[in-house]
Amino acid sequence: MSTIHFSSKPALRDPILVAAFRGWNDGGSAATVAAAFLKNRCEAKRFAVIDPDRFVDYQQTRPMVSIEEGQVREITWPETEFFHARLPNSKRDLLLVIGVEPNFRWREFSKAIAELAVETNVALAVTLGGLLADTPHTRAIPVSGAAHDPALLERFDDLEPVRYEGPTGIVGVLHDDLSKAGIPSASLWAAVPHYLGGNPNPTAALALVQALEPLVECELSPTELEKASAEFDRQIARVVEKDAEMRSYVTDLEDRLDNGDEYDEDEDEDDDEDDDDDEDVDDITSETRIPSGDEIAAELQDFLREQRDDS
């Protein structure tokens, strides 16, 4: 049984693979928002999917039903989708993978993507991710880049060698399979303010896209993300301004950053003080399901349409 189901098999020119997965690797939906932007910006076309039945626990990642005028219109399953496109002003193509982190059969899932990368002669693979960190929303989103190939370290100064040890997500498994297949790969991680982690964060997505541009060697012109990011930042600023405790907490994070303290991944979920701080912004950080890339893209389009109408 084939893991990947093709509707077509496009001929790709020296492609670059970019992958983003909803779930554990996607704090603030930074990776999937960035991937949705790439899909729209490059007018990418879907050519294959991974059926979720063998890989996804539907009680954890439920299919979505769309209803119109009281009638069931469509059920959307959490598929992993493959898209292809021409990179803007480039002689290379984009192979875009957008999906959900699987619950089962990680090795089969990852190996199938790596094999497709080999079959399509992928020259470089880049995964996108978001991690929750003690960083304030008032400062630029830090993006860390790690290379899984020595040649990439020499080629791109901003990439660091992989040193992380500990639990990993599907992107870690995918990089291992890509390495075994001889495909150079790198990962980009945006540090998302942990107290905003429940919301899709276009500012973090914008930081990932900007960090991706040197790797794919083309300008992606993320104007839509820039507008969405500016509006998102204004909304957060208004909420924080009304809450003295939150202002104090953000100021503390700024002071720690200014004093040279590096941001830390938010792993201490049982810290009572942090829990109290998080409750102060429940109206913008309530825990909700992680929306799909298409849903996020639609929200960004609605926002931009409203801006044009107001103008």
ZIPE-V37493 format. One record per pair of residues at least 6 apart in sequence whose C-alpha atoms are under 6 Angstrom apart, sorted by sequence separation. I is the first residue (numbers start at 1). J is the second residue. D is the distance in whole Angstrom. If there is no record, write none. Layout:
# ZIPE-V37493
i->(I/I)
j->(J/J)
d->(D/D)
This chain:
# ZIPE-V37493
i->(67/87/153/213/240/66/86/87/240/66/85/86/65/85/65/84/20/64/84/20/64/83/147/63/83/146/63/82/145/146/147/190/82/146/81/146/81/80/80/206/203/52/202/51/50/50/49/49/49/48/47/149/46/47/46/148/45/148/8/44/45/147/7/44/146/6/7/44/146/6/145/5/42/145/5/144/4/144/4/56/57/143/55/56/143/55/142/55/142/137/136/133/135/126/130/132/133/134/124/125/126/127/128/129/130/131/132/133/124/126/131/132/133/132/110/114/15/19/21/14/15/16/17/18/19/20/21/22/23/13/15/16/17/19/21/22/13/21/12/195/199/198/198/196/198/31/31/30/26/27/25/26/27/25/27/16/15/16/18/20/16/17/18/19/20/16/18/136/136/135/134/134/133/133/132/133/132/28/27/28/29/30/34/28/33/28/30/30/36/33/32/36)
j->(73/93/159/219/246/73/93/94/247/74/93/94/74/94/75/94/31/75/95/32/76/95/159/76/96/159/77/96/159/160/161/204/97/161/97/162/98/98/99/225/229/79/229/79/79/80/80/81/82/82/82/184/82/83/83/185/83/186/47/83/84/186/47/84/186/47/48/85/187/48/187/48/85/188/49/188/49/189/50/102/103/189/102/103/190/103/190/104/191/193/193/191/193/185/189/191/192/193/184/185/186/187/188/189/190/191/192/193/185/187/192/193/194/194/174/178/92/96/98/92/93/94/95/96/97/98/99/100/101/92/94/95/96/98/100/101/93/101/93/278/285/285/286/285/287/128/129/130/129/130/129/130/131/130/132/122/122/123/125/127/124/125/126/127/128/125/127/250/253/263/263/264/264/265/265/266/266/197/197/199/200/201/205/200/205/201/204/205/293/293/293/297)
d->(5/5/6/6/6/6/5/6/6/5/6/6/6/5/4/6/5/6/5/6/5/6/6/6/5/5/5/6/5/5/5/6/5/5/6/5/5/6/4/6/5/5/5/6/6/5/6/4/6/5/6/5/6/6/4/5/5/6/5/6/5/4/5/5/6/6/6/5/5/4/6/5/6/5/5/6/6/5/5/5/6/5/5/5/4/6/6/5/5/6/6/6/5/6/5/6/6/6/5/5/5/5/5/5/5/5/5/5/6/5/6/6/5/5/5/5/6/6/6/5/5/5/5/5/4/5/5/4/6/5/5/6/6/6/5/6/5/5/6/6/6/5/6/5/5/5/5/5/5/4/5/5/5/6/6/6/5/6/6/6/5/4/5/5/5/6/6/6/6/6/5/5/5/4/6/5/5/5/6/6/5/6/5/5/6/5/5/4/5/6/5/6)
